[in-house]
Every structure is written in structure tokens, then in C-alpha cells.
């Protein structure tokens, strides 16, 4: 399925990205903000911020992963 140039890390990252896309469609904004953001440090219930301090339109990808993991643990 994958060309031979793909390494294990690249394949894993690609598969994880597809998995996260499928799971992130199921996430509501409330579920996304139910975990703190590991990238920008936004607390629970607050939106992610840019480096300039302005609010991001979408949460960081790491926050989406953290929300998916938190939901799966429940």
C-alpha cells in the first residue's frame, strides 16, 4: 500500500493523522476545550492562543489528540 520509501515513523504519523481526522469530526468544541492545551497552555474551557496572544480559530492539533485520548480513556 505504501511506497518503499516510507519508514516506520512516517507510516505511523500518516496513520495517526488519518485516525485523528476521523475522530476529530466527532469532537464538539466543548469536548475539545475539556482538556488543557499542551502547546499553548490554555486552560480547560479557554480557547487556544497564538504566540501573539490572539485567539486561534481552531485548537492546536496536540489539544485535539489529548481530547481524543481523554475520551477513549473514559
PDB file of N, CA, C, O and CB in Angstrom:
ATOM      1  N   UNK A   1       0.822  -1.190   0.000  1.00  0.00           N
ATOM      2  CA  UNK A   1       0.000   0.000   0.000  1.00  0.00           C
ATOM      3  C   UNK A   1       0.867   1.255   0.000  1.00  0.00           C
ATOM      4  O   UNK A   1       0.566   2.213  -0.711  1.00  0.00           O
ATOM      5  CB  UNK A   1      -0.935  -0.002   1.202  1.00  0.00           C
ATOM      6  N   UNK A   2       1.927   1.258   0.782  1.00  0.00           N
ATOM      7  CA  UNK A   2       2.808   2.411   0.858  1.00  0.00           C
ATOM      8  C   UNK A   2       4.024   2.193  -0.038  1.00  0.00           C
ATOM      9  O   UNK A   2       4.492   1.063  -0.174  1.00  0.00           O
ATOM     10  CB  UNK A   2       3.243   2.670   2.316  1.00  0.00           C
ATOM     11  N   UNK A   3       4.531   3.240  -0.639  1.00  0.00           N
ATOM     12  CA  UNK A   3       5.759   3.084  -1.419  1.00  0.00           C
ATOM     13  C   UNK A   3       6.915   2.666  -0.502  1.00  0.00           C
ATOM     14  O   UNK A   3       6.874   2.941   0.697  1.00  0.00           O
ATOM     15  CB  UNK A   3       6.104   4.403  -2.164  1.00  0.00           C
ATOM     16  N   UNK A   4       7.933   2.014  -1.043  1.00  0.00           N
ATOM     17  CA  UNK A   4       9.029   1.527  -0.207  1.00  0.00           C
ATOM     18  C   UNK A   4       9.821   2.625   0.490  1.00  0.00           C
ATOM     19  O   UNK A   4      10.549   2.333   1.438  1.00  0.00           O
ATOM     20  CB  UNK A   4       9.955   0.716  -1.034  1.00  0.00           C
ATOM     21  N   UNK A   5       9.706   3.869   0.058  1.00  0.00           N
ATOM     22  CA  UNK A   5      10.471   4.945   0.689  1.00  0.00           C
ATOM     23  C   UNK A   5       9.924   5.319   2.066  1.00  0.00           C
ATOM     24  O   UNK A   5      10.590   6.044   2.805  1.00  0.00           O
ATOM     25  CB  UNK A   5      10.477   6.169  -0.207  1.00  0.00           C
ATOM     26  N   UNK A   6       8.746   4.853   2.425  1.00  0.00           N
ATOM     27  CA  UNK A   6       8.171   5.174   3.722  1.00  0.00           C
ATOM     28  C   UNK A   6       8.875   4.391   4.816  1.00  0.00           C
ATOM     29  O   UNK A   6       9.084   3.183   4.704  1.00  0.00           O
ATOM     30  CB  UNK A   6       6.667   4.882   3.738  1.00  0.00           C
ATOM     31  N   UNK A   7       9.230   5.093   5.862  1.00  0.00           N
ATOM     32  CA  UNK A   7       9.785   4.432   7.029  1.00  0.00           C
ATOM     33  C   UNK A   7       8.688   4.170   8.040  1.00  0.00           C
ATOM     34  O   UNK A   7       7.551   4.606   7.855  1.00  0.00           O
ATOM     35  CB  UNK A   7      10.903   5.272   7.653  1.00  0.00           C
ATOM     36  N   UNK A   8       9.012   3.475   9.085  1.00  0.00           N
ATOM     37  CA  UNK A   8       8.009   3.141  10.099  1.00  0.00           C
ATOM     38  C   UNK A   8       7.437   4.396  10.740  1.00  0.00           C
ATOM     39  O   UNK A   8       6.230   4.477  10.968  1.00  0.00           O
ATOM     40  CB  UNK A   8       8.615   2.237  11.173  1.00  0.00           C
ATOM     41  N   UNK A   9       8.286   5.376  11.034  1.00  0.00           N
ATOM     42  CA  UNK A   9       7.820   6.614  11.659  1.00  0.00           C
ATOM     43  C   UNK A   9       6.891   7.402  10.760  1.00  0.00           C
ATOM     44  O   UNK A   9       5.897   7.964  11.219  1.00  0.00           O
ATOM     45  CB  UNK A   9       8.993   7.475  12.043  1.00  0.00           C
ATOM     46  N   UNK A  10       7.218   7.441   9.471  1.00  0.00           N
ATOM     47  CA  UNK A  10       6.375   8.174   8.533  1.00  0.00           C
ATOM     48  C   UNK A  10       5.021   7.489   8.378  1.00  0.00           C
ATOM     49  O   UNK A  10       3.992   8.161   8.305  1.00  0.00           O
ATOM     50  CB  UNK A  10       7.069   8.297   7.170  1.00  0.00           C
ATOM     51  N   UNK A  11       5.014   6.178   8.329  1.00  0.00           N
ATOM     52  CA  UNK A  11       3.772   5.437   8.189  1.00  0.00           C
ATOM     53  C   UNK A  11       2.902   5.628   9.429  1.00  0.00           C
ATOM     54  O   UNK A  11       1.692   5.828   9.322  1.00  0.00           O
ATOM     55  CB  UNK A  11       4.058   3.944   7.952  1.00  0.00           C
ATOM     56  N   UNK A  12       3.520   5.566  10.597  1.00  0.00           N
ATOM     57  CA  UNK A  12       2.786   5.734  11.847  1.00  0.00           C
ATOM     58  C   UNK A  12       2.186   7.132  11.924  1.00  0.00           C
ATOM     59  O   UNK A  12       1.027   7.287  12.310  1.00  0.00           O
ATOM     60  CB  UNK A  12       3.703   5.479  13.056  1.00  0.00           C
ATOM     61  N   UNK A  13       2.963   8.151  11.561  1.00  0.00           N
ATOM     62  CA  UNK A  13       2.471   9.525  11.603  1.00  0.00           C
ATOM     63  C   UNK A  13       1.321   9.707  10.625  1.00  0.00           C
ATOM     64  O   UNK A  13       0.329  10.360  10.950  1.00  0.00           O
ATOM     65  CB  UNK A  13       3.600  10.515  11.287  1.00  0.00           C
ATOM     66  N   UNK A  14       1.443   9.139   9.436  1.00  0.00           N
ATOM     67  CA  UNK A  14       0.377   9.235   8.439  1.00  0.00           C
ATOM     68  C   UNK A  14      -0.892   8.570   8.956  1.00  0.00           C
ATOM     69  O   UNK A  14      -1.977   9.141   8.850  1.00  0.00           O
ATOM     70  CB  UNK A  14       0.815   8.592   7.109  1.00  0.00           C
ATOM     71  N   UNK A  15      -0.765   7.372   9.512  1.00  0.00           N
ATOM     72  CA  UNK A  15      -1.935   6.647  10.008  1.00  0.00           C
ATOM     73  C   UNK A  15      -2.555   7.375  11.197  1.00  0.00           C
ATOM     74  O   UNK A  15      -3.779   7.443  11.305  1.00  0.00           O
ATOM     75  CB  UNK A  15      -1.552   5.210  10.406  1.00  0.00           C
ATOM     76  N   UNK A  16      -1.737   7.914  12.081  1.00  0.00           N
ATOM     77  CA  UNK A  16      -2.243   8.650  13.227  1.00  0.00           C
ATOM     78  C   UNK A  16      -2.993   9.895  12.779  1.00  0.00           C
ATOM     79  O   UNK A  16      -4.008  10.251  13.379  1.00  0.00           O
ATOM     80  CB  UNK A  16      -1.100   9.028  14.166  1.00  0.00           C
ATOM     81  N   UNK A  17      -2.512  10.564  11.736  1.00  0.00           N
ATOM     82  CA  UNK A  17      -3.192  11.744  11.209  1.00  0.00           C
ATOM     83  C   UNK A  17      -4.558  11.413  10.648  1.00  0.00           C
ATOM     84  O   UNK A  17      -5.515  12.153  10.874  1.00  0.00           O
ATOM     85  CB  UNK A  17      -2.352  12.396  10.143  1.00  0.00           C
ATOM     86  N   UNK A  18      -4.665  10.310   9.918  1.00  0.00           N
ATOM     87  CA  UNK A  18      -5.952   9.877   9.367  1.00  0.00           C
ATOM     88  C   UNK A  18      -6.895   9.501  10.506  1.00  0.00           C
ATOM     89  O   UNK A  18      -8.076   9.847  10.470  1.00  0.00           O
ATOM     90  CB  UNK A  18      -5.765   8.679   8.395  1.00  0.00           C
ATOM     91  N   UNK A  19      -6.388   8.801  11.509  1.00  0.00           N
ATOM     92  CA  UNK A  19      -7.200   8.402  12.662  1.00  0.00           C
ATOM     93  C   UNK A  19      -7.716   9.636  13.391  1.00  0.00           C
ATOM     94  O   UNK A  19      -8.884   9.686  13.777  1.00  0.00           O
ATOM     95  CB  UNK A  19      -6.382   7.510  13.626  1.00  0.00           C
ATOM     96  N   UNK A  20      -6.858  10.624  13.581  1.00  0.00           N
ATOM     97  CA  UNK A  20      -7.254  11.844  14.280  1.00  0.00           C
ATOM     98  C   UNK A  20      -8.295  12.620  13.483  1.00  0.00           C
ATOM     99  O   UNK A  20      -9.204  13.209  14.068  1.00  0.00           O
ATOM    100  CB  UNK A  20      -6.035  12.724  14.547  1.00  0.00           C
ATOM    101  N   UNK A  21      -8.176  12.630  12.163  1.00  0.00           N
ATOM    102  CA  UNK A  21      -9.178  13.313  11.346  1.00  0.00           C
ATOM    103  C   UNK A  21     -10.540  12.664  11.524  1.00  0.00           C
ATOM    104  O   UNK A  21     -11.552  13.356  11.634  1.00  0.00           O
ATOM    105  CB  UNK A  21      -8.771  13.300   9.865  1.00  0.00           C
ATOM    106  N   UNK A  22     -10.569  11.349  11.551  1.00  0.00           N
ATOM    107  CA  UNK A  22     -11.847  10.661  11.717  1.00  0.00           C
ATOM    108  C   UNK A  22     -12.424  10.949  13.092  1.00  0.00           C
ATOM    109  O   UNK A  22     -13.619  11.216  13.212  1.00  0.00           O
ATOM    110  CB  UNK A  22     -11.682   9.148  11.514  1.00  0.00           C
ATOM    111  N   UNK A  23     -11.604  10.900  14.126  1.00  0.00           N
ATOM    112  CA  UNK A  23     -12.076  11.133  15.479  1.00  0.00           C
ATOM    113  C   UNK A  23     -12.422  12.604  15.714  1.00  0.00           C
ATOM    114  O   UNK A  23     -13.372  12.907  16.435  1.00  0.00           O
ATOM    115  CB  UNK A  23     -11.030  10.678  16.479  1.00  0.00           C
ATOM    116  N   UNK A  24     -11.653  13.526  15.107  1.00  0.00           N
ATOM    117  CA  UNK A  24     -11.894  14.938  15.367  1.00  0.00           C
ATOM    118  C   UNK A  24     -13.216  15.411  14.781  1.00  0.00           C
ATOM    119  O   UNK A  24     -13.765  16.416  15.231  1.00  0.00           O
ATOM    120  CB  UNK A  24     -10.762  15.766  14.810  1.00  0.00           C
ATOM    121  N   UNK A  25     -13.733  14.703  13.786  1.00  0.00           N
ATOM    122  CA  UNK A  25     -15.052  15.058  13.248  1.00  0.00           C
ATOM    123  C   UNK A  25     -16.139  14.827  14.286  1.00  0.00           C
ATOM    124  O   UNK A  25     -17.184  15.476  14.252  1.00  0.00           O
ATOM    125  CB  UNK A  25     -15.356  14.246  11.979  1.00  0.00           C
ATOM    126  N   UNK A  26     -15.896  13.909  15.202  1.00  0.00           N
ATOM    127  CA  UNK A  26     -16.874  13.586  16.223  1.00  0.00           C
ATOM    128  C   UNK A  26     -16.783  14.515  17.430  1.00  0.00           C
ATOM    129  O   UNK A  26     -17.678  14.515  18.276  1.00  0.00           O
ATOM    130  CB  UNK A  26     -16.699  12.158  16.662  1.00  0.00           C
ATOM    131  N   UNK A  27     -15.716  15.305  17.521  1.00  0.00           N
ATOM    132  CA  UNK A  27     -15.497  16.166  18.682  1.00  0.00           C
ATOM    133  C   UNK A  27     -16.260  17.481  18.548  1.00  0.00           C
ATOM    134  O   UNK A  27     -16.235  18.127  17.500  1.00  0.00           O
ATOM    135  CB  UNK A  27     -14.003  16.442  18.865  1.00  0.00           C
ATOM    136  N   UNK A  28     -16.923  17.856  19.607  1.00  0.00           N
ATOM    137  CA  UNK A  28     -17.588  19.160  19.649  1.00  0.00           C
ATOM    138  C   UNK A  28     -16.618  20.169  20.261  1.00  0.00           C
ATOM    139  O   UNK A  28     -15.638  19.769  20.890  1.00  0.00           O
ATOM    140  CB  UNK A  28     -18.930  19.094  20.472  1.00  0.00           C
ATOM    141  N   UNK A  29     -16.867  21.456  20.092  1.00  0.00           N
ATOM    142  CA  UNK A  29     -15.994  22.453  20.722  1.00  0.00           C
ATOM    143  C   UNK A  29     -15.911  22.295  22.246  1.00  0.00           C
ATOM    144  O   UNK A  29     -14.872  22.577  22.842  1.00  0.00           O
ATOM    145  CB  UNK A  29     -16.486  23.849  20.383  1.00  0.00           C
ATOM    146  N   UNK A  30     -16.998  21.848  22.871  1.00  0.00           N
ATOM    147  CA  UNK A  30     -16.980  21.645  24.322  1.00  0.00           C
ATOM    148  C   UNK A  30     -16.046  20.511  24.711  1.00  0.00           C
ATOM    149  O   UNK A  30     -15.343  20.604  25.717  1.00  0.00           O
ATOM    150  CB  UNK A  30     -18.388  21.358  24.839  1.00  0.00           C
ATOM    151  N   UNK A  31     -16.031  19.440  23.922  1.00  0.00           N
ATOM    152  CA  UNK A  31     -15.133  18.328  24.210  1.00  0.00           C
ATOM    153  C   UNK A  31     -13.681  18.722  23.979  1.00  0.00           C
ATOM    154  O   UNK A  31     -12.797  18.318  24.734  1.00  0.00           O
ATOM    155  CB  UNK A  31     -15.490  17.120  23.353  1.00  0.00           C
ATOM    156  N   UNK A  32     -13.436  19.508  22.941  1.00  0.00           N
ATOM    157  CA  UNK A  32     -12.065  19.950  22.671  1.00  0.00           C
ATOM    158  C   UNK A  32     -11.526  20.832  23.785  1.00  0.00           C
ATOM    159  O   UNK A  32     -10.345  20.757  24.122  1.00  0.00           O
ATOM    160  CB  UNK A  32     -12.003  20.700  21.350  1.00  0.00           C
ATOM    161  N   UNK A  33     -12.377  21.656  24.350  1.00  0.00           N
ATOM    162  CA  UNK A  33     -11.897  22.555  25.401  1.00  0.00           C
ATOM    163  C   UNK A  33     -11.982  21.927  26.784  1.00  0.00           C
ATOM    164  O   UNK A  33     -11.759  22.604  27.788  1.00  0.00           O
ATOM    165  CB  UNK A  33     -12.688  23.845  25.382  1.00  0.00           C
ATOM    166  N   UNK A  34     -12.307  20.623  26.845  1.00  0.00           N
ATOM    167  CA  UNK A  34     -12.393  19.955  28.143  1.00  0.00           C
ATOM    168  C   UNK A  34     -11.039  19.478  28.650  1.00  0.00           C
ATOM    169  O   UNK A  34     -10.942  18.940  29.754  1.00  0.00           O
ATOM    170  CB  UNK A  34     -13.338  18.785  28.055  1.00  0.00           C
ATOM    171  N   UNK A  35      -9.997  19.670  27.853  1.00  0.00           N
ATOM    172  CA  UNK A  35      -8.636  19.315  28.268  1.00  0.00           C
ATOM    173  C   UNK A  35      -7.745  20.540  28.104  1.00  0.00           C
ATOM    174  O   UNK A  35      -8.004  21.369  27.231  1.00  0.00           O
ATOM    175  CB  UNK A  35      -8.083  18.104  27.437  1.00  0.00           C
ATOM    176  N   UNK A  36      -6.703  20.675  28.918  1.00  0.00           N
ATOM    177  CA  UNK A  36      -5.784  21.798  28.730  1.00  0.00           C
ATOM    178  C   UNK A  36      -4.935  21.590  27.474  1.00  0.00           C
ATOM    179  O   UNK A  36      -4.673  20.452  27.087  1.00  0.00           O
ATOM    180  CB  UNK A  36      -4.878  21.969  29.969  1.00  0.00           C
ATOM    181  N   UNK A  37      -4.511  22.664  26.849  1.00  0.00           N
ATOM    182  CA  UNK A  37      -3.705  22.576  25.630  1.00  0.00           C
ATOM    183  C   UNK A  37      -2.231  22.405  25.996  1.00  0.00           C
ATOM    184  O   UNK A  37      -1.667  23.246  26.696  1.00  0.00           O
ATOM    185  CB  UNK A  37      -3.905  23.837  24.744  1.00  0.00           C
ATOM    186  N   UNK A  38      -1.605  21.326  25.529  1.00  0.00           N
ATOM    187  CA  UNK A  38      -0.190  21.138  25.820  1.00  0.00           C
ATOM    188  C   UNK A  38       0.715  22.072  25.017  1.00  0.00           C
ATOM    189  O   UNK A  38       1.876  22.255  25.382  1.00  0.00           O
ATOM    190  CB  UNK A  38       0.195  19.710  25.550  1.00  0.00           C
ATOM    191  N   UNK A  39       0.213  22.665  23.938  1.00  0.00           N
ATOM    192  CA  UNK A  39       1.041  23.527  23.087  1.00  0.00           C
ATOM    193  C   UNK A  39       1.140  24.953  23.619  1.00  0.00           C
ATOM    194  O   UNK A  39       2.237  25.492  23.770  1.00  0.00           O
ATOM    195  CB  UNK A  39       0.484  23.552  21.678  1.00  0.00           C
ATOM    196  N   UNK A  40      -0.010  25.559  23.902  1.00  0.00           N
ATOM    197  CA  UNK A  40      -0.001  26.975  24.306  1.00  0.00           C
ATOM    198  C   UNK A  40      -0.312  27.158  25.787  1.00  0.00           C
ATOM    199  O   UNK A  40      -0.179  28.263  26.314  1.00  0.00           O
ATOM    200  CB  UNK A  40      -1.007  27.761  23.478  1.00  0.00           C
ATOM    201  N   UNK A  41      -0.722  26.090  26.463  1.00  0.00           N
ATOM    202  CA  UNK A  41      -1.003  26.183  27.887  1.00  0.00           C
ATOM    203  C   UNK A  41      -2.377  26.734  28.222  1.00  0.00           C
ATOM    204  O   UNK A  41      -2.631  27.098  29.370  1.00  0.00           O
ATOM    205  CB  UNK A  41       0.020  27.023  28.533  1.00  0.00           C
ATOM    206  N   UNK A  42      -3.276  26.802  27.235  1.00  0.00           N
ATOM    207  CA  UNK A  42      -4.636  27.278  27.506  1.00  0.00           C
ATOM    208  C   UNK A  42      -5.313  26.320  28.478  1.00  0.00           C
ATOM    209  O   UNK A  42      -5.238  25.102  28.312  1.00  0.00           O
ATOM    210  CB  UNK A  42      -5.464  27.402  26.186  1.00  0.00           C
ATOM    211  N   UNK A  43      -5.964  26.863  29.479  1.00  0.00           N
ATOM    212  CA  UNK A  43      -6.594  26.021  30.484  1.00  0.00           C
ATOM    213  C   UNK A  43      -7.922  25.465  29.976  1.00  0.00           C
ATOM    214  O   UNK A  43      -8.407  25.841  28.909  1.00  0.00           O
ATOM    215  CB  UNK A  43      -6.809  26.807  31.777  1.00  0.00           C
ATOM    216  N   UNK A  44      -8.481  24.582  30.750  1.00  0.00           N
ATOM    217  CA  UNK A  44      -9.755  23.940  30.396  1.00  0.00           C
ATOM    218  C   UNK A  44     -10.836  25.010  30.245  1.00  0.00           C
ATOM    219  O   UNK A  44     -10.995  25.879  31.103  1.00  0.00           O
ATOM    220  CB  UNK A  44     -10.171  22.886  31.475  1.00  0.00           C
ATOM    221  N   UNK A  45     -11.571  24.930  29.145  1.00  0.00           N
ATOM    222  CA  UNK A  45     -12.660  25.868  28.900  1.00  0.00           C
ATOM    223  C   UNK A  45     -12.251  27.137  28.168  1.00  0.00           C
ATOM    224  O   UNK A  45     -13.109  27.939  27.800  1.00  0.00           O
ATOM    225  CB  UNK A  45     -13.282  26.237  30.186  1.00  0.00           C
ATOM    226  N   UNK A  46     -10.948  27.334  27.951  1.00  0.00           N
ATOM    227  CA  UNK A  46     -10.467  28.525  27.248  1.00  0.00           C
ATOM    228  C   UNK A  46      -9.920  28.136  25.878  1.00  0.00           C
ATOM    229  O   UNK A  46      -9.359  27.051  25.727  1.00  0.00           O
ATOM    230  CB  UNK A  46      -9.380  29.251  28.078  1.00  0.00           C
ATOM    231  N   UNK A  47     -10.075  29.007  24.875  1.00  0.00           N
ATOM    232  CA  UNK A  47      -9.566  28.687  23.538  1.00  0.00           C
ATOM    233  C   UNK A  47      -8.048  28.794  23.464  1.00  0.00           C
ATOM    234  O   UNK A  47      -7.416  29.454  24.289  1.00  0.00           O
ATOM    235  CB  UNK A  47     -10.194  29.609  22.505  1.00  0.00           C
ATOM    236  N   UNK A  48      -7.484  28.141  22.477  1.00  0.00           N
ATOM    237  CA  UNK A  48      -6.040  28.207  22.243  1.00  0.00           C
ATOM    238  C   UNK A  48      -5.651  29.604  21.761  1.00  0.00           C
ATOM    239  O   UNK A  48      -6.466  30.336  21.199  1.00  0.00           O
ATOM    240  CB  UNK A  48      -5.602  27.135  21.211  1.00  0.00           C
ATOM    241  N   UNK A  49      -4.387  29.953  21.994  1.00  0.00           N
ATOM    242  CA  UNK A  49      -3.882  31.269  21.616  1.00  0.00           C
ATOM    243  C   UNK A  49      -2.715  31.138  20.650  1.00  0.00           C
ATOM    244  O   UNK A  49      -2.008  30.131  20.632  1.00  0.00           O
ATOM    245  CB  UNK A  49      -3.457  32.059  22.855  1.00  0.00           C
ATOM    246  N   UNK A  50      -2.533  32.176  19.851  1.00  0.00           N
ATOM    247  CA  UNK A  50      -1.359  32.294  19.003  1.00  0.00           C
ATOM    248  C   UNK A  50      -0.207  32.828  19.840  1.00  0.00           C
ATOM    249  O   UNK A  50      -0.414  33.254  20.976  1.00  0.00           O
ATOM    250  CB  UNK A  50      -1.636  33.215  17.783  1.00  0.00           C
ATOM    251  N   UNK A  51       0.996  32.810  19.297  1.00  0.00           N
ATOM    252  CA  UNK A  51       2.143  33.358  20.015  1.00  0.00           C
ATOM    253  C   UNK A  51       1.975  34.842  20.312  1.00  0.00           C
ATOM    254  O   UNK A  51       2.517  35.351  21.294  1.00  0.00           O
ATOM    255  CB  UNK A  51       3.412  33.135  19.217  1.00  0.00           C
ATOM    256  N   UNK A  52       1.225  35.532  19.463  1.00  0.00           N
ATOM    257  CA  UNK A  52       0.998  36.961  19.658  1.00  0.00           C
ATOM    258  C   UNK A  52      -0.025  37.244  20.761  1.00  0.00           C
ATOM    259  O   UNK A  52      -0.190  38.392  21.174  1.00  0.00           O
ATOM    260  CB  UNK A  52       0.537  37.591  18.358  1.00  0.00           C
ATOM    261  N   UNK A  53      -0.713  36.200  21.240  1.00  0.00           N
ATOM    262  CA  UNK A  53      -1.729  36.372  22.271  1.00  0.00           C
ATOM    263  C   UNK A  53      -3.139  36.403  21.721  1.00  0.00           C
ATOM    264  O   UNK A  53      -4.103  36.358  22.485  1.00  0.00           O
ATOM    265  CB  UNK A  53      -1.469  37.625  23.031  1.00  0.00           C
ATOM    266  N   UNK A  54      -3.275  36.480  20.399  1.00  0.00           N
ATOM    267  CA  UNK A  54      -4.602  36.462  19.783  1.00  0.00           C
ATOM    268  C   UNK A  54      -5.171  35.048  19.841  1.00  0.00           C
ATOM    269  O   UNK A  54      -4.420  34.076  19.919  1.00  0.00           O
ATOM    270  CB  UNK A  54      -4.540  36.967  18.315  1.00  0.00           C
ATOM    271  N   UNK A  55      -6.487  34.933  19.804  1.00  0.00           N
ATOM    272  CA  UNK A  55      -7.136  33.633  19.862  1.00  0.00           C
ATOM    273  C   UNK A  55      -7.029  32.910  18.521  1.00  0.00           C
ATOM    274  O   UNK A  55      -7.143  33.527  17.461  1.00  0.00           O
ATOM    275  CB  UNK A  55      -8.604  33.788  20.266  1.00  0.00           C
ATOM    276  N   UNK A  56      -6.809  31.607  18.579  1.00  0.00           N
ATOM    277  CA  UNK A  56      -6.756  30.794  17.369  1.00  0.00           C
ATOM    278  C   UNK A  56      -8.175  30.455  16.923  1.00  0.00           C
ATOM    279  O   UNK A  56      -9.083  30.357  17.748  1.00  0.00           O
ATOM    280  CB  UNK A  56      -5.932  29.501  17.605  1.00  0.00           C
ATOM    281  N   UNK A  57      -8.362  30.277  15.620  1.00  0.00           N
ATOM    282  CA  UNK A  57      -9.668  29.884  15.102  1.00  0.00           C
ATOM    283  C   UNK A  57      -9.947  28.412  15.397  1.00  0.00           C
ATOM    284  O   UNK A  57     -11.089  28.032  15.652  1.00  0.00           O
ATOM    285  CB  UNK A  57      -9.748  30.148  13.592  1.00  0.00           C
ATOM    286  N   UNK A  58      -8.901  27.585  15.363  1.00  0.00           N
ATOM    287  CA  UNK A  58      -9.022  26.165  15.653  1.00  0.00           C
ATOM    288  C   UNK A  58      -8.063  25.825  16.784  1.00  0.00           C
ATOM    289  O   UNK A  58      -7.030  26.480  16.926  1.00  0.00           O
ATOM    290  CB  UNK A  58      -8.732  25.299  14.389  1.00  0.00           C
ATOM    291  N   UNK A  59      -8.377  24.824  17.585  1.00  0.00           N
ATOM    292  CA  UNK A  59      -7.439  24.419  18.632  1.00  0.00           C
ATOM    293  C   UNK A  59      -6.198  23.766  18.030  1.00  0.00           C
ATOM    294  O   UNK A  59      -6.229  23.289  16.896  1.00  0.00           O
ATOM    295  CB  UNK A  59      -8.118  23.456  19.616  1.00  0.00           C
ATOM    296  N   UNK A  60      -5.104  23.747  18.795  1.00  0.00           N
ATOM    297  CA  UNK A  60      -3.890  23.084  18.349  1.00  0.00           C
ATOM    298  C   UNK A  60      -4.157  21.597  18.139  1.00  0.00           C
ATOM    299  O   UNK A  60      -5.033  21.016  18.780  1.00  0.00           O
ATOM    300  CB  UNK A  60      -2.751  23.292  19.363  1.00  0.00           C
ATOM    301  N   UNK A  61      -3.397  20.994  17.240  1.00  0.00           N
ATOM    302  CA  UNK A  61      -3.555  19.580  16.949  1.00  0.00           C
ATOM    303  C   UNK A  61      -3.240  18.733  18.183  1.00  0.00           C
ATOM    304  O   UNK A  61      -3.878  17.702  18.401  1.00  0.00           O
ATOM    305  CB  UNK A  61      -2.654  19.174  15.779  1.00  0.00           C
ATOM    306  N   UNK A  62      -2.278  19.150  18.980  1.00  0.00           N
ATOM    307  CA  UNK A  62      -1.952  18.411  20.204  1.00  0.00           C
ATOM    308  C   UNK A  62      -3.128  18.397  21.174  1.00  0.00           C
ATOM    309  O   UNK A  62      -3.326  17.418  21.893  1.00  0.00           O
ATOM    310  CB  UNK A  62      -0.723  19.022  20.884  1.00  0.00           C
ATOM    311  N   UNK A  63      -3.900  19.464  21.199  1.00  0.00           N
ATOM    312  CA  UNK A  63      -5.080  19.508  22.070  1.00  0.00           C
ATOM    313  C   UNK A  63      -6.148  18.550  21.558  1.00  0.00           C
ATOM    314  O   UNK A  63      -6.845  17.910  22.346  1.00  0.00           O
ATOM    315  CB  UNK A  63      -5.646  20.945  22.157  1.00  0.00           C
ATOM    316  N   UNK A  64      -6.274  18.453  20.242  1.00  0.00           N
ATOM    317  CA  UNK A  64      -7.226  17.504  19.670  1.00  0.00           C
ATOM    318  C   UNK A  64      -6.834  16.073  20.031  1.00  0.00           C
ATOM    319  O   UNK A  64      -7.687  15.269  20.407  1.00  0.00           O
ATOM    320  CB  UNK A  64      -7.303  17.669  18.138  1.00  0.00           C
ATOM    321  N   UNK A  65      -5.532  15.751  19.917  1.00  0.00           N
ATOM    322  CA  UNK A  65      -5.055  14.427  20.298  1.00  0.00           C
ATOM    323  C   UNK A  65      -5.321  14.159  21.769  1.00  0.00           C
ATOM    324  O   UNK A  65      -5.754  13.065  22.132  1.00  0.00           O
ATOM    325  CB  UNK A  65      -3.564  14.287  19.997  1.00  0.00           C
ATOM    326  N   UNK A  66      -5.066  15.150  22.623  1.00  0.00           N
ATOM    327  CA  UNK A  66      -5.286  14.981  24.062  1.00  0.00           C
ATOM    328  C   UNK A  66      -6.768  14.757  24.357  1.00  0.00           C
ATOM    329  O   UNK A  66      -7.112  13.950  25.220  1.00  0.00           O
ATOM    330  CB  UNK A  66      -4.769  16.212  24.837  1.00  0.00           C
ATOM    331  N   UNK A  67      -7.642  15.461  23.650  1.00  0.00           N
ATOM    332  CA  UNK A  67      -9.080  15.274  23.855  1.00  0.00           C
ATOM    333  C   UNK A  67      -9.525  13.885  23.405  1.00  0.00           C
ATOM    334  O   UNK A  67     -10.345  13.248  24.067  1.00  0.00           O
ATOM    335  CB  UNK A  67      -9.872  16.349  23.098  1.00  0.00           C
ATOM    336  N   UNK A  68      -8.989  13.419  22.287  1.00  0.00           N
ATOM    337  CA  UNK A  68      -9.318  12.081  21.803  1.00  0.00           C
ATOM    338  C   UNK A  68      -8.873  11.032  22.814  1.00  0.00           C
ATOM    339  O   UNK A  68      -9.618  10.100  23.116  1.00  0.00           O
ATOM    340  CB  UNK A  68      -8.661  11.820  20.432  1.00  0.00           C
ATOM    341  N   UNK A  69      -7.655  11.184  23.336  1.00  0.00           N
ATOM    342  CA  UNK A  69      -7.143  10.239  24.329  1.00  0.00           C
ATOM    343  C   UNK A  69      -7.985  10.257  25.599  1.00  0.00           C
ATOM    344  O   UNK A  69      -8.272   9.206  26.173  1.00  0.00           O
ATOM    345  CB  UNK A  69      -5.687  10.558  24.665  1.00  0.00           C
ATOM    346  N   UNK A  70      -8.383  11.454  26.037  1.00  0.00           N
ATOM    347  CA  UNK A  70      -9.185  11.564  27.260  1.00  0.00           C
ATOM    348  C   UNK A  70     -10.542  10.898  27.081  1.00  0.00           C
ATOM    349  O   UNK A  70     -11.042  10.259  28.007  1.00  0.00           O
ATOM    350  CB  UNK A  70      -9.369  13.037  27.653  1.00  0.00           C
ATOM    351  N   UNK A  71     -11.141  11.037  25.914  1.00  0.00           N
ATOM    352  CA  UNK A  71     -12.443  10.428  25.660  1.00  0.00           C
ATOM    353  C   UNK A  71     -12.308   8.901  25.599  1.00  0.00           C
ATOM    354  O   UNK A  71     -13.171   8.176  26.095  1.00  0.00           O
ATOM    355  CB  UNK A  71     -13.050  10.973  24.341  1.00  0.00           C
ATOM    356  N   UNK A  72     -11.228   8.425  24.992  1.00  0.00           N
ATOM    357  CA  UNK A  72     -11.039   6.974  24.885  1.00  0.00           C
ATOM    358  C   UNK A  72     -10.764   6.334  26.245  1.00  0.00           C
ATOM    359  O   UNK A  72     -11.106   5.171  26.459  1.00  0.00           O
ATOM    360  CB  UNK A  72      -9.890   6.663  23.926  1.00  0.00           C
ATOM    361  N   UNK A  73     -10.156   7.074  27.157  1.00  0.00           N
ATOM    362  CA  UNK A  73      -9.866   6.542  28.491  1.00  0.00           C
ATOM    363  C   UNK A  73     -11.132   6.368  29.315  1.00  0.00           C
ATOM    364  O   UNK A  73     -11.170   5.535  30.221  1.00  0.00           O
ATOM    365  CB  UNK A  73      -8.898   7.457  29.224  1.00  0.00           C
ATOM    366  N   UNK A  74     -12.168   7.143  29.012  1.00  0.00           N
ATOM    367  CA  UNK A  74     -13.421   7.088  29.801  1.00  0.00           C
ATOM    368  C   UNK A  74     -14.218   5.854  29.513  1.00  0.00           C
ATOM    369  O   UNK A  74     -15.288   5.662  30.091  1.00  0.00           O
ATOM    370  CB  UNK A  74     -14.278   8.300  29.528  1.00  0.00           C
TER     371      UNK A  74
END
